[in-house]
Amino acid sequence: MTELKNDCLLRALLRKPVNRTPVWLMRQAGRYLPEYRATRSRAGSFLSLCQTPELACEVTLQPLVRFFLDAAIIFSDILTVPDAMGLELSFSEREGPTFAKPVRSSSDIARLGIPDPEVDLRYVMDTIRLTRSELGGSVPLIGFAGSPWTLATYMIEGRSSKDFSRVKCLLYDQPEKMHKLLERITQAVTLYMNAQATAGSQVLMVFDTWGGILTPRNYREFSLNYMTQIITGLTRVVNDKKIPIILFTKGSGACLGDIAATDCDAIGIDWTVDLNYARSQVGSHVALQGNLDPAILAASPENIRKHVIQVLDDFGTGSGHVFNLGHGIRPWTDPEHVRILVDTVHELSSTYHNQDSTE
Amino acid sequence: MTELKNDCLLRALLRKPVNRTPVWLMRQAGRYLPEYRATRSRAGSFLSLCQTPELACEVTLQPLVRFFLDAAIIFSDILTVPDAMGLELSFSEREGPTFAKPVRSSSDIARLGIPDPEVDLRYVMDTIRLTRSELGGSVPLIGFAGSPWTLATYMIEGRSSKDFSRVKCLLYDQPEKMHKLLERITQAVTLYMNAQATAGSQVLMVFDTWGGILTPRNYREFSLNYMTQIITGLTRVVNDKKIPIILFTKGSGACLGDIAATDCDAIGIDWTVDLNYARSQVGSHVALQGNLDPAILAASPENIRKHVIQVLDDFGTGSGHVFNLGHGIRPWTDPEHVRILVDTVHELSSTYHNQDSTE
């Protein structure tokens, strides 16, 4: 593998000195880009876009052509893992993701396969290998998976849910069964993420979109617990390089100390807590990634700049900050507004770093 | 007015000693009750149910016939105020609430009426008077309104929203305009709540359903700020009785100290923070109301009891706790499970109070 030319993200995630704050954006490859919509339309469906390495690689690279981003993130979906476990995923414009075979009974859980990533999710691994090769060491490639809890919500509900009544009923009434399911998903996700690292992902991120719907006790027992097990199960060094791990739970403001106590390297933060508060909660244990409200991208260039500066100010000086949104880019976003965000971080963030201390 | 027979709620809200923890439930009058569905069907539509005092009073009282609750809450909807301001509210099964004339321009804001509660919202005032009379002093009657910020989200979006892009764009790009709108709503809500107290509401609650979608800074500036102004504008003593005020912002775990610093008497807490944590944040400034996850009501009687006890334990001993859910009762809830919740609080909560210290 070629040497990495821009290692700003990796250094910041490991809290090593940097010249400026690295920036990438959740859903940076996606519907807000006309070139994405063109490729998506060529692919026929969202799933076939995910499952065709050439096309998935193409959309992964699209935002890097436009913007000065410090990382690529593999184009995929967290639900490919439950699909490979046997749930039969499909997407519709109206309904969003749907599983033909949701998990409802103990026998459904027992029947769940543990996918062999190089066989059952080969298309992801091929996308990673192809994208690494295409990147040619320009920036690091981030791999990701859904948290066991978040995957379980979709696997039990069978689709997106408003009140999560089915999954919560299982949690409250049959916690042992819920734990059995989560153990199985954890096994699948750990294998999957290790395979991603072997295939070439240089950073791994766990998306826990729905951890925030739980009470703090249940969050620790049913979500954070399994993310911790994944971290324990990951090969942390591949080809002599440490693979930083980012945990992102949306709405986890009350549990930042608990998340920092895992062996993760960085925590993703949404916009409902300020970064100075988050930093005060986690000390120097971990780096922080975030946390601009994606809604700001509808505002004027002047106001976008103002709020980017606010986020940089909130984190303050020193390494350990990766600039990002607090959630994915919205489909209605004007790409030129994304450029303003990225360029502002590049132009202004060096003042938050002590140039002399850079190794 | 007849003397109040059960003043447990009022005492707890003012942190006076009580023999047991009072309990009422958000949306205790609602779709989960077959008798509610019968009255709703007689009314023809949800709006005509709200606007017919005899029927609104009937459904307000229904849960008190079934369960040993310590309060009635007037049956109404937070969107009746914007409707009276001229936005023309309607409800459909599929779409939920919709405004025919959403607020989009400065002239829309200038055009907004400030309703005279005894004229434009007379049906609410009549419902309050009728319900007070029907209650005969058995339990206190709670009146409520939506927070200016939460009402503004519906008034600008025109309906329920997923990502609040329109309202956030206004906030970020034209904060002065947003403040103008919020000032106007604050004026309307203050008049409306004062009129409710005069008509007979013995407790007032502000529902800030969408304060939690804001950054902490914006929450303070655009939501809490206006709830504070409402509190300042309220006549706090009516007929020599203090009217306790409860503020409830869903997802406000990071801002509890700020909310406690207003002149409210109690804070509503959702289930995403523990009551012991909440209590540590607010000290003895205010009472706390909450915070059982409404999803628990789908669980077994045994598990419901276990989690009710957990909430009582989390608050701990002493007055200043009002038992409630962390959000409204779900429509699918089995009324018998609600009974288990209410009865458990009644049976077990006396052990959290020092009998001797009761006045």
Interface residues (C-beta under 8 A of the other chain):
Chain A: D163 F164 S165 K168 C169 Y172 D173 G212 I213 L214 T215 P216 R217 G251 G253 A254 W271 T272 V273 D274 Y277 D293 A295 I296 A298 A299 S300 N303 H307 R330 W332
Chain B: D163 F164 S165 K168 C169 Y172 D173 G212 I213 L214 T215 P216 R217 G251 G253 A254 W271 T272 V273 D274 Y277 D293 A295 I296 A298 A299 S300 N303 H307 R330 W332
